Amino acid sequence: MHAAANAEAVKGHAARAPGFNHVATIAARFDGTDRCSAEIVRLILFATACLTYLDESGEIDTSRTLSTKAQLLLAVLAEHVHSDKWQTGKAYAWVSNDYLCMRLATEARCVRRLLAELETAGYIVRRYNGRNQRLDRQGIDLRPFGARLDDIEAAVARQEEMLDLQRAERHAERMDSIDLSPAFFEESTCMEDSGVLHNNNLQSAGSKEPVEILPSDLSSCKVRASDKAKAAEMFDLIVVASPTFRRHLDPADQRLPTPSSISAAAIQILAKHFRNLRSDLWPIAVQTHGFAVAAAVLAAAIDKAGVKDRTRYLASMLGRRDIGATITLSLKSMVRTAGSA
């Protein structure tokens, strides 16, 4: 007889969720965490959209998340497990329903329903009977939640990255809707008038050599040996996400893009589409963010759908700090959009 049947065979035991066996298996895998109770409670309160359900087969179901009261109940339960218990893997909470009613300002029936929800979602195992009498003094088993801590923390980090990307895009859209700003555009200092993109400084359309807007020594563009793998990955993403960049690269460079080929393409794109960009913004961005990130921003600016003023969008994005993670997400979003079109 399986575990759920054993639990239901004892008179008064709470009915088990359909995926109870998987939850019990997950609980057995938890052997401790180096997080303290306060860190875990804080994670629960910040992870609203990341507290997802497990389905009956034990897989994560991202379409369902905990209710707000169930999230608060989980935080209360986690608070009642001492840090040393979390660290040793003995994550059990002994709290009465009356206490939980008081903390949540609700009635006992609601608490029982919320506990059942937490077990159904795969965060706890109720190791007591329906009258809240302790079974083998095991209380409420939070080991299933402990086993999922790393996944939840990773989901929160991804959510923060997406929020950063959305904030960056909203900022760029605001810049796109306002009048031209002298901080970004000045007739006397635009790239064309300054000579930075003067025709005499540009190579022929078929040239793959970088021009004066980029330092001749690409190591000064922050393409250092320690960053080569990351830069190569960014170059690959640029080629996949940006049709404009692909048009400026021959087939060999599309298959294996190099700093020289990407920089030559970037110069041609800047010369053709961004002549009104203030002359010092691009070189400063290259030095601040690194050439690979600056080129990725250029790829998003030239090919991102829905951008009304691409020059203002590029200027806004180049002026942001720590743009590397958000621009990577933006290019990946462009790839997904193109793939679903």
N, C-alpha and C positions, 0 to 999 in steps of 0.2 A: 504494500500500500504506500503511495507516494506521500510527500510531506504535507500537502494540502489536505489529503484525506485524513491523515493522522491528527491534524489540527482540528478538523471539523468533527472528528469522532469523539472528542472530549466535550462534554456538555458545557455550554456557555461560551465556547471559544468564538471569537469573531470570525465571520466568513472571510476566506482568503481570496485575494485577487486572482484572476486567471493566470497571470504570469508569475505567481508566487514562487514557483520552483526556480525560475531564472533569477529572481531577486535574492533568494536564499543562496544561490550559487555565487552571485556577485559579492554577497556579504562575506562569504568564506574566503574570498581573495584579498580582502583588506587586511593589511598587516601593519598599518600605522602611517602617519604623516608627520612631517616636521612643522606643520602649521599649528599655531596656538588657537584656543577657542575663539578669541576675539577676531582673529584673521578669518576664521571660518564663518563666523556670524556676519562679518562685514561682506564677505564674498556672497553669501546668500542674499543679503539685502540689495547688493548691486547687480545680481545676476537674474533679474526678473524675467527677461525674455529667453534666458538660457537654461532655465530649470524645466527641461523637457521631460516627457514621459518615455518609459520603455514600453514597447508593444509586447504582445503575448509570447513572441519568440525571443525577447530579450534585446531587440534592436531599438536604437533611439528613434523616437517618432517626433520630428521637429515641428509637426503641425499642432501639437498639443503642449501647453505649458501649465504649470501649477497656477491655481487661483491665488489671488493676493493673500487671503487668509491662510491658505495652506503654506505659502511661503513664509508668512510671519510665524506660523506654528513650527515650521522646520527650524527657523532661527532660534525660537525659544528652546526647542529640544537640544539644538547644538550648543547653546549657551550652558546647558546643564550637564555637559560632558566636560570634565576637567581636561586641561591641555595635556597632562601626562597620559590620560586615557586615550586621547586622540593619537598620541605619539606611539603608544604601545599596541594600538589596534583594538582596544577594548572599549569601543565607542557605544556605551549603553547609557540611556537616560532613565532615571527613576523619578517620575513626576506624576502627581495625581491628576485625575480629570478635573477636580475642583480647582486646583492651581491653574491648570491650562484655561479653564473657563474664566478665571479672574484675569489672567494676562491678556486674553484675547477679547474680553468683555462680551462673551457669548454664552450660550447654554450648552449643557452637557451633550445633547444630541448632535449639535453642530460640531463639537470637538471630536466626537466619535466619527462623524462623517469626514472630517478633515484628516484624521489619522488614517482612515481607509483610503482616502485620496492619495496620501503620501505613500502608502504601501503599493497602491495600484500603479503609481508613477515610478516606483522602483527606488524610493529613498529610505524607507524604514521597513522593519519587520516587527509587528506587534507580538511580543512574546508574553502575553497575559490573556486572561479570559475576558469575556464580555463585561464582567463586573469589575474589571481593572484589578483583579487579584493577581499578584505576580506569579509567573510560572517559572520555577527554578531560579527565582530572583534575577531574571534577565531583563526586566523592564522593557524599554523600547530600544530596539537594536538599530543604531544609525550606521552600522558598517556598510550597508549598500550605498548610502550617501558618501561615506568616506572613500569608497572605491571609485566613485565618479568625480571626485574633487578635481583631478587633473583635467579631465574632459571639460568640466564646467568652467574652470579657470581659462582654458584655451578658448572656449566659446566666448567668454567675456572679453578676452583680448581681441578676438576677431570682430566682435561687435564694436569695440572702441575704435578699431581701425576703420570700420565702415562709417562710424559717426564722424571721425576726423575727415574722411573723404567727402561725406555729405556737407560738412561745414565748409570745407575748401571749395566745393562746387557752388554752394550757396553764395560764398563770398565772391567767387568769380562771376556769378550771375549778377550780383549786385553791381560789381564794377562794370559789367556789360551794359547795365541799364542807366548808368549815370553819364553826365557829360564828360568830355575828354578832360583828363586831369594833367596839369603841367608836371606833376611828379613822375608821370609815365611817358608823356608825349610833349616834346618841345620842338618847334619847327627848326630851331637853330642847332639842335643836338640829335636829330633823328639819324638813323643809321646811314641813310642815303646822303644827307647833306654833310655828315661828318667825314665822309670818305671811307668809313669802315667797310661799307658795302659798295664802294664805287666800282664801276665797271672795270677800271684799270686794275683793281685788286682781285677780281674774280677770275677763276680759271674757266676754260671752256666747259660746256655742258657735260661733256663726257669725261672730264677730269675727275680723278679720285683723290687728288692731293688737297689737304686742308689749306685754307687761305688765312689772311691776316686776322680775321676775327677770332681765331683760335691760336694759342701758342704753338709754335712749331714743335716743341717738345711735349708730346702728349702726356708724359709723366707729370707735368705741371698741371694737367687737367684732372688730377687725382685718380688716374688710372694706374694705380700702383700695383706692384706684384701681389700684395695681400688682397687687393680688390679685384683682381682680374676675373675670377670666377663669377663674382657678383655682377661685374660690368658686362661680361659675356652673356649672362642670363638676361640682363636688361636689354642688351642689343637684340637678342633673339626675340624678346617680347615686342620691342619696337617694330621689328620687321613684320611680325605676325599681325600686330594691331593697326599699323599705319599703311594704307595703300599709297599715300603720297611718298613716304620713304621708299617703298618698294619700287616706285617708278623711277627713283633716282639711283637705284642700285642694279648692277648687272646680276644675272642669275647666280654666278659664283658667290658674289657678296651677299645675296639673299640667303644662300645656304649656310654661309659662314661669315657673318658680318664682323668687320674689324673696326677698331677705333678710327682708322684712316678713312674707310669707306663711309661709316656713319657720319663722321665730321664733314666730309665733302658733301654728302647729301644734306646735312643740316645747313651748311652755308648756302647751298643753292635754294633751299626752302626759305631761309631767312631773306635772301636777296630778292626772291620773287614775291613773297607773300607778307613780309613783315618789315617793309622799308620805313614805316613810321615809328617803329619801336625805338625808344630812347637808346642811344648808342652804347651806353655803359651797362645796361641791364644784363645783356647776355654774357659778356665777359665776367661780370661780378657773379652771376649765377653759376657759371662754370667753375669759378674758383671756390665758391661757397658750398655748392652741392656736389660737385664732381661732374665731369662731362657726361657720363652715362645718364645720370638723373636729369640734367638739363636737356639732353636730347630726348628723353622720355616725355618731359613736359612739352617740348616742341611737338612731338608726335601727337600728344593729346590735343594740343591747341589747334593743330591743322586739320585733324580728322575727327574730333569728337562731335557727335551729332548734337544739334540744337544750340550751338554757340553762335550768337549773332555777330559779335565783334571779336574776331580771333586775336587781333593784336592786343586788345585790352585784356582778354582772357590770359594770354601768354604773359603779359606784364604782371598781372595779379598773381599768377601761380609762381612765377620766378621769384617774386618778392617774399614768398612764404618761407618760414623756417621749418626744418624737418619734413620736407616734402617727399622724401624718398618712398616711404611706406604708402602714402596716399596715392602717389602717382602710379605706383605699381598696381594698386587695386583698380585705379581708373583705367589703365591699359587692359587689364584682365577683363574688366566690365565691357570695354569696347570689343574685345575678342568674342565674349559671350554673345553680345548683341549682334555682331556680324554673323556669328554661327547660327543664330536663331532666325535671322532674316530670310 
